[in-house]
């Protein structure tokens, strides 16, 4: 075999590509054996030599090139002070919300929208109710609020049934507002996206409600007052 220094750039690229492909295949095979039920969306070389970035749903983890070791956590660029993992996750969140589609959300939109947040909410969550009680103030700041349900008690719970009933109401926004005031919505069933919204919440790692996701995929766990949220969104938009 030719030494690397005597290879043409094209041949060197082909050889290195074959090595990368072999490593990727090894990682994929190891993952399939260790986690056969997990769907792997992508496997790419990370910025660290010998470490592969594996994406599944809205999660990222890292696997050694030989497929023997797995690392779950954040990867930071210390020189530039950048959370590389969060950058990727933010893009994944945006794409996942786009796939879900606005037709599967309950949206409160101002006349002139400047910003947008997607909010995972639980009808019976105190701070979720506080947030919605100030919905007119968020709208006045030009913030479009897109609601997705995440009943923390799980499928089949009272909160879950309320979410389904709200979705199946003739006027979803009015039904949601009424339910957020503590009134039990009229029980209804229909085809609904609540399960898909809950699955997305699990993929995003939602642990409490409300959880806000910005247009760029940044996560704010918990309630934020309208003025504070507007400042955060303004700063993000300026980046």
BALOBA-1460 file (C-alpha; in Angstrom, 3 decimals):
// residues 239
<rec num="1" residu="x" x="0.000" y="0.000" z="0.000"/>
<rec num="2" residu="x" x="1.244" y="3.499" z="-0.800"/>
<rec num="3" residu="x" x="2.364" y="5.661" z="2.082"/>
<rec num="4" residu="x" x="-0.006" y="8.525" z="2.892"/>
<rec num="5" residu="x" x="2.529" y="11.158" z="1.838"/>
<rec num="6" residu="x" x="2.723" y="9.641" z="-1.691"/>
<rec num="7" residu="x" x="-1.058" y="9.500" z="-2.198"/>
<rec num="8" residu="x" x="-2.852" y="11.946" z="-4.447"/>
<rec num="9" residu="x" x="-5.450" y="14.122" z="-2.655"/>
<rec num="10" residu="x" x="-8.263" y="12.237" z="-4.401"/>
<rec num="11" residu="x" x="-6.925" y="8.828" z="-3.406"/>
<rec num="12" residu="x" x="-6.283" y="9.984" z="0.150"/>
<rec num="13" residu="x" x="-9.854" y="11.242" z="0.409"/>
<rec num="14" residu="x" x="-11.170" y="7.888" z="-0.854"/>
<rec num="15" residu="x" x="-9.095" y="5.924" z="1.667"/>
<rec num="16" residu="x" x="-10.120" y="8.125" z="4.592"/>
<rec num="17" residu="x" x="-13.746" y="7.951" z="3.480"/>
<rec num="18" residu="x" x="-13.564" y="4.153" z="3.496"/>
<rec num="19" residu="x" x="-12.139" y="4.228" z="7.018"/>
<rec num="20" residu="x" x="-14.950" y="6.544" z="8.147"/>
<rec num="21" residu="x" x="-17.570" y="4.344" z="6.509"/>
<rec num="22" residu="x" x="-16.122" y="1.272" z="8.216"/>
<rec num="23" residu="x" x="-16.206" y="2.989" z="11.603"/>
<rec num="24" residu="x" x="-19.767" y="4.177" z="11.036"/>
<rec num="25" residu="x" x="-20.856" y="0.662" z="10.105"/>
<rec num="26" residu="x" x="-19.169" y="-0.694" z="13.228"/>
<rec num="27" residu="x" x="-20.949" y="1.863" z="15.390"/>
<rec num="28" residu="x" x="-24.292" y="1.108" z="13.737"/>
<rec num="29" residu="x" x="-23.823" y="-2.640" z="14.226"/>
<rec num="30" residu="x" x="-22.860" y="-2.198" z="17.887"/>
<rec num="31" residu="x" x="-25.867" y="0.058" z="18.518"/>
<rec num="32" residu="x" x="-28.210" y="-2.400" z="16.818"/>
<rec num="33" residu="x" x="-26.980" y="-5.165" z="19.107"/>
<rec num="34" residu="x" x="-27.055" y="-3.100" z="22.310"/>
<rec num="35" residu="x" x="-30.274" y="-1.165" z="21.607"/>
<rec num="36" residu="x" x="-32.250" y="-3.067" z="18.966"/>
<rec num="37" residu="x" x="-35.459" y="-1.087" z="19.512"/>
<rec num="38" residu="x" x="-33.833" y="2.342" z="19.139"/>
<rec num="39" residu="x" x="-34.155" y="4.000" z="15.732"/>
<rec num="40" residu="x" x="-30.908" y="5.694" z="14.720"/>
<rec num="41" residu="x" x="-31.540" y="8.814" z="12.664"/>
<rec num="42" residu="x" x="-27.918" y="9.669" z="11.931"/>
<rec num="43" residu="x" x="-24.354" y="8.668" z="12.750"/>
<rec num="44" residu="x" x="-21.673" y="11.263" z="12.066"/>
<rec num="45" residu="x" x="-18.068" y="11.827" z="13.136"/>
<rec num="46" residu="x" x="-17.933" y="14.278" z="16.029"/>
<rec num="47" residu="x" x="-15.305" y="16.993" z="16.398"/>
<rec num="48" residu="x" x="-13.344" y="14.570" z="18.585"/>
<rec num="49" residu="x" x="-11.343" y="12.006" z="16.625"/>
<rec num="50" residu="x" x="-12.600" y="8.471" z="17.257"/>
<rec num="51" residu="x" x="-15.934" y="9.596" z="18.665"/>
<rec num="52" residu="x" x="-19.183" y="9.437" z="16.695"/>
<rec num="53" residu="x" x="-22.262" y="11.564" z="17.230"/>
<rec num="54" residu="x" x="-25.443" y="9.474" z="17.173"/>
<rec num="55" residu="x" x="-28.854" y="11.103" z="16.836"/>
<rec num="56" residu="x" x="-32.076" y="9.335" z="17.739"/>
<rec num="57" residu="x" x="-35.272" y="11.350" z="17.847"/>
<rec num="58" residu="x" x="-34.482" y="14.532" z="19.768"/>
<rec num="59" residu="x" x="-31.551" y="12.984" z="21.637"/>
<rec num="60" residu="x" x="-27.817" y="12.938" z="20.976"/>
<rec num="61" residu="x" x="-25.136" y="10.696" z="22.421"/>
<rec num="62" residu="x" x="-21.596" y="9.756" z="21.515"/>
<rec num="63" residu="x" x="-20.130" y="6.361" z="20.669"/>
<rec num="64" residu="x" x="-16.514" y="5.271" z="20.261"/>
<rec num="65" residu="x" x="-15.451" y="4.250" z="16.763"/>
<rec num="66" residu="x" x="-15.113" y="0.607" z="17.832"/>
<rec num="67" residu="x" x="-18.682" y="0.651" z="19.190"/>
<rec num="68" residu="x" x="-17.605" y="-0.445" z="22.673"/>
<rec num="69" residu="x" x="-18.285" y="2.760" z="24.608"/>
<rec num="70" residu="x" x="-21.171" y="5.197" z="24.781"/>
<rec num="71" residu="x" x="-21.257" y="8.651" z="26.348"/>
<rec num="72" residu="x" x="-24.361" y="10.694" z="27.077"/>
<rec num="73" residu="x" x="-23.894" y="14.335" z="27.965"/>
<rec num="74" residu="x" x="-22.875" y="17.724" z="26.627"/>
<rec num="75" residu="x" x="-19.876" y="18.357" z="24.405"/>
<rec num="76" residu="x" x="-18.368" y="21.827" z="24.852"/>
<rec num="77" residu="x" x="-15.956" y="23.799" z="22.711"/>
<rec num="78" residu="x" x="-13.883" y="25.368" z="25.499"/>
<rec num="79" residu="x" x="-11.946" y="27.733" z="23.255"/>
<rec num="80" residu="x" x="-15.070" y="29.316" z="21.774"/>
<rec num="81" residu="x" x="-17.258" y="28.673" z="24.843"/>
<rec num="82" residu="x" x="-19.940" y="26.917" z="22.798"/>
<rec num="83" residu="x" x="-22.200" y="24.035" z="23.824"/>
<rec num="84" residu="x" x="-21.911" y="21.984" z="20.628"/>
<rec num="85" residu="x" x="-24.476" y="19.416" z="21.729"/>
<rec num="86" residu="x" x="-27.095" y="22.048" z="22.532"/>
<rec num="87" residu="x" x="-26.559" y="23.678" z="19.132"/>
<rec num="88" residu="x" x="-27.426" y="20.394" z="17.439"/>
<rec num="89" residu="x" x="-30.324" y="19.666" z="19.804"/>
<rec num="90" residu="x" x="-31.848" y="23.096" z="19.161"/>
<rec num="91" residu="x" x="-31.933" y="22.415" z="15.424"/>
<rec num="92" residu="x" x="-33.431" y="18.973" z="16.053"/>
<rec num="93" residu="x" x="-36.195" y="20.484" z="18.200"/>
<rec num="94" residu="x" x="-37.099" y="23.018" z="15.521"/>
<rec num="95" residu="x" x="-37.279" y="20.298" z="12.872"/>
<rec num="96" residu="x" x="-39.392" y="18.051" z="15.130"/>
<rec num="97" residu="x" x="-41.895" y="20.852" z="15.812"/>
<rec num="98" residu="x" x="-42.068" y="21.583" z="12.091"/>
<rec num="99" residu="x" x="-42.841" y="17.935" z="11.394"/>
<rec num="100" residu="x" x="-45.611" y="17.950" z="13.984"/>
<rec num="101" residu="x" x="-47.100" y="20.974" z="12.237"/>
<rec num="102" residu="x" x="-49.062" y="23.974" z="13.430"/>
<rec num="103" residu="x" x="-52.286" y="22.201" z="12.536"/>
<rec num="104" residu="x" x="-51.582" y="19.978" z="15.543"/>
<rec num="105" residu="x" x="-51.215" y="22.854" z="18.006"/>
<rec num="106" residu="x" x="-53.549" y="25.367" z="19.652"/>
<rec num="107" residu="x" x="-52.241" y="28.777" z="18.654"/>
<rec num="108" residu="x" x="-52.799" y="32.208" z="20.160"/>
<rec num="109" residu="x" x="-51.468" y="34.785" z="17.725"/>
<rec num="110" residu="x" x="-51.271" y="38.590" z="17.987"/>
<rec num="111" residu="x" x="-52.215" y="40.877" z="15.114"/>
<rec num="112" residu="x" x="-48.538" y="41.537" z="14.504"/>
<rec num="113" residu="x" x="-46.312" y="38.626" z="15.494"/>
<rec num="114" residu="x" x="-42.667" y="39.394" z="16.271"/>
<rec num="115" residu="x" x="-41.713" y="36.234" z="18.137"/>
<rec num="116" residu="x" x="-42.964" y="32.698" z="18.586"/>
<rec num="117" residu="x" x="-42.756" y="30.103" z="21.350"/>
<rec num="118" residu="x" x="-44.045" y="26.559" z="21.553"/>
<rec num="119" residu="x" x="-45.298" y="25.752" z="25.047"/>
<rec num="120" residu="x" x="-45.731" y="22.269" z="26.493"/>
<rec num="121" residu="x" x="-48.604" y="22.678" z="28.927"/>
<rec num="122" residu="x" x="-50.665" y="20.735" z="31.436"/>
<rec num="123" residu="x" x="-54.202" y="22.019" z="32.020"/>
<rec num="124" residu="x" x="-53.939" y="21.290" z="35.756"/>
<rec num="125" residu="x" x="-50.460" y="22.796" z="36.227"/>
<rec num="126" residu="x" x="-50.485" y="25.924" z="38.413"/>
<rec num="127" residu="x" x="-47.775" y="27.816" z="36.567"/>
<rec num="128" residu="x" x="-49.290" y="26.798" z="33.217"/>
<rec num="129" residu="x" x="-52.504" y="28.445" z="34.375"/>
<rec num="130" residu="x" x="-50.590" y="31.521" z="35.486"/>
<rec num="131" residu="x" x="-48.936" y="31.771" z="32.080"/>
<rec num="132" residu="x" x="-52.233" y="31.486" z="30.258"/>
<rec num="133" residu="x" x="-53.918" y="33.998" z="32.558"/>
<rec num="134" residu="x" x="-51.437" y="36.502" z="31.086"/>
<rec num="135" residu="x" x="-51.914" y="35.427" z="27.469"/>
<rec num="136" residu="x" x="-53.090" y="38.899" z="26.437"/>
<rec num="137" residu="x" x="-49.851" y="40.363" z="27.800"/>
<rec num="138" residu="x" x="-47.758" y="37.905" z="25.777"/>
<rec num="139" residu="x" x="-49.762" y="38.771" z="22.676"/>
<rec num="140" residu="x" x="-49.281" y="42.489" z="23.378"/>
<rec num="141" residu="x" x="-45.518" y="41.854" z="23.281"/>
<rec num="142" residu="x" x="-45.932" y="40.353" z="19.810"/>
<rec num="143" residu="x" x="-45.416" y="36.780" z="21.031"/>
<rec num="144" residu="x" x="-47.272" y="33.973" z="19.267"/>
<rec num="145" residu="x" x="-47.945" y="31.136" z="21.701"/>
<rec num="146" residu="x" x="-48.290" y="27.630" z="20.270"/>
<rec num="147" residu="x" x="-49.625" y="25.140" z="22.811"/>
<rec num="148" residu="x" x="-48.823" y="21.440" z="22.926"/>
<rec num="149" residu="x" x="-50.276" y="19.196" z="25.612"/>
<rec num="150" residu="x" x="-48.134" y="17.368" z="28.125"/>
<rec num="151" residu="x" x="-50.410" y="16.021" z="30.893"/>
<rec num="152" residu="x" x="-47.814" y="15.041" z="33.475"/>
<rec num="153" residu="x" x="-50.024" y="12.371" z="35.067"/>
<rec num="154" residu="x" x="-49.874" y="10.408" z="31.833"/>
<rec num="155" residu="x" x="-52.262" y="8.885" z="29.364"/>
<rec num="156" residu="x" x="-55.719" y="8.141" z="30.701"/>
<rec num="157" residu="x" x="-55.370" y="10.595" z="33.582"/>
<rec num="158" residu="x" x="-57.900" y="13.327" z="34.316"/>
<rec num="159" residu="x" x="-55.508" y="15.906" z="32.850"/>
<rec num="160" residu="x" x="-55.098" y="13.796" z="29.728"/>
<rec num="161" residu="x" x="-58.853" y="13.475" z="29.266"/>
<rec num="162" residu="x" x="-59.232" y="17.228" z="29.684"/>
<rec num="163" residu="x" x="-56.625" y="17.804" z="26.987"/>
<rec num="164" residu="x" x="-58.462" y="15.513" z="24.578"/>
<rec num="165" residu="x" x="-61.792" y="17.192" z="25.375"/>
<rec num="166" residu="x" x="-60.323" y="20.634" z="24.742"/>
<rec num="167" residu="x" x="-58.882" y="19.519" z="21.425"/>
<rec num="168" residu="x" x="-62.200" y="18.015" z="20.379"/>
<rec num="169" residu="x" x="-64.162" y="21.168" z="21.275"/>
<rec num="170" residu="x" x="-65.683" y="23.328" z="18.562"/>
<rec num="171" residu="x" x="-63.634" y="26.313" z="19.792"/>
<rec num="172" residu="x" x="-60.325" y="24.984" z="21.067"/>
<rec num="173" residu="x" x="-58.926" y="28.311" z="22.218"/>
<rec num="174" residu="x" x="-62.038" y="29.176" z="24.206"/>
<rec num="175" residu="x" x="-62.183" y="25.653" z="25.659"/>
<rec num="176" residu="x" x="-58.525" y="25.814" z="26.682"/>
<rec num="177" residu="x" x="-58.959" y="29.207" z="28.328"/>
<rec num="178" residu="x" x="-61.996" y="27.963" z="30.215"/>
<rec num="179" residu="x" x="-60.180" y="24.811" z="31.353"/>
<rec num="180" residu="x" x="-57.188" y="26.856" z="32.495"/>
<rec num="181" residu="x" x="-59.567" y="28.735" z="34.796"/>
<rec num="182" residu="x" x="-60.300" y="25.489" z="36.586"/>
<rec num="183" residu="x" x="-63.498" y="24.554" z="34.758"/>
<rec num="184" residu="x" x="-63.832" y="20.967" z="33.584"/>
<rec num="185" residu="x" x="-64.437" y="20.845" z="29.823"/>
<rec num="186" residu="x" x="-67.322" y="18.889" z="28.403"/>
<rec num="187" residu="x" x="-66.031" y="15.365" z="27.833"/>
<rec num="188" residu="x" x="-65.443" y="14.692" z="24.158"/>
<rec num="189" residu="x" x="-63.345" y="12.356" z="22.076"/>
<rec num="190" residu="x" x="-62.090" y="12.549" z="18.516"/>
<rec num="191" residu="x" x="-58.948" y="12.003" z="16.484"/>
<rec num="192" residu="x" x="-56.354" y="14.135" z="18.252"/>
<rec num="193" residu="x" x="-52.587" y="14.775" z="18.441"/>
<rec num="194" residu="x" x="-52.233" y="14.595" z="22.238"/>
<rec num="195" residu="x" x="-50.285" y="11.318" z="22.196"/>
<rec num="196" residu="x" x="-47.923" y="12.672" z="19.529"/>
<rec num="197" residu="x" x="-47.415" y="15.847" z="21.550"/>
<rec num="198" residu="x" x="-46.632" y="13.788" z="24.659"/>
<rec num="199" residu="x" x="-44.169" y="11.648" z="22.725"/>
<rec num="200" residu="x" x="-42.446" y="14.781" z="21.484"/>
<rec num="201" residu="x" x="-42.281" y="16.082" z="25.050"/>
<rec num="202" residu="x" x="-40.563" y="12.852" z="26.140"/>
<rec num="203" residu="x" x="-38.077" y="13.172" z="23.273"/>
<rec num="204" residu="x" x="-37.360" y="16.755" z="24.301"/>
<rec num="205" residu="x" x="-36.768" y="15.643" z="27.874"/>
<rec num="206" residu="x" x="-39.622" y="17.657" z="29.355"/>
<rec num="207" residu="x" x="-39.642" y="17.116" z="33.114"/>
<rec num="208" residu="x" x="-42.095" y="19.803" z="34.150"/>
<rec num="209" residu="x" x="-44.541" y="22.279" z="32.733"/>
<rec num="210" residu="x" x="-44.711" y="24.772" z="31.288"/>
<rec num="211" residu="x" x="-41.691" y="24.274" z="29.047"/>
<rec num="212" residu="x" x="-41.066" y="26.858" z="26.357"/>
<rec num="213" residu="x" x="-39.207" y="26.269" z="23.087"/>
<rec num="214" residu="x" x="-38.216" y="29.267" z="20.986"/>
<rec num="215" residu="x" x="-38.102" y="29.572" z="17.198"/>
<rec num="216" residu="x" x="-34.402" y="28.679" z="17.294"/>
<rec num="217" residu="x" x="-34.974" y="25.653" z="19.528"/>
<rec num="218" residu="x" x="-33.791" y="27.167" z="22.804"/>
<rec num="219" residu="x" x="-35.517" y="25.699" z="25.860"/>
<rec num="220" residu="x" x="-36.801" y="27.687" z="28.841"/>
<rec num="221" residu="x" x="-38.129" y="25.351" z="31.538"/>
<rec num="222" residu="x" x="-40.812" y="26.935" z="33.687"/>
<rec num="223" residu="x" x="-42.889" y="30.083" z="33.697"/>
<rec num="224" residu="x" x="-41.448" y="33.367" z="32.402"/>
<rec num="225" residu="x" x="-43.282" y="36.700" z="32.767"/>
<rec num="226" residu="x" x="-44.252" y="38.323" z="29.441"/>
<rec num="227" residu="x" x="-41.720" y="41.163" z="29.700"/>
<rec num="228" residu="x" x="-38.831" y="38.852" z="30.582"/>
<rec num="229" residu="x" x="-39.701" y="36.387" z="27.840"/>
<rec num="230" residu="x" x="-39.923" y="39.198" z="25.285"/>
<rec num="231" residu="x" x="-36.418" y="40.371" z="26.279"/>
<rec num="232" residu="x" x="-35.017" y="36.864" z="25.872"/>
<rec num="233" residu="x" x="-36.689" y="36.455" z="22.469"/>
<rec num="234" residu="x" x="-35.484" y="39.849" z="21.311"/>
<rec num="235" residu="x" x="-31.910" y="38.970" z="22.259"/>
<rec num="236" residu="x" x="-32.138" y="35.609" z="20.520"/>
<rec num="237" residu="x" x="-33.507" y="37.195" z="17.344"/>
<rec num="238" residu="x" x="-30.603" y="39.661" z="17.294"/>
<rec num="239" residu="x" x="-28.014" y="36.859" z="17.325"/>
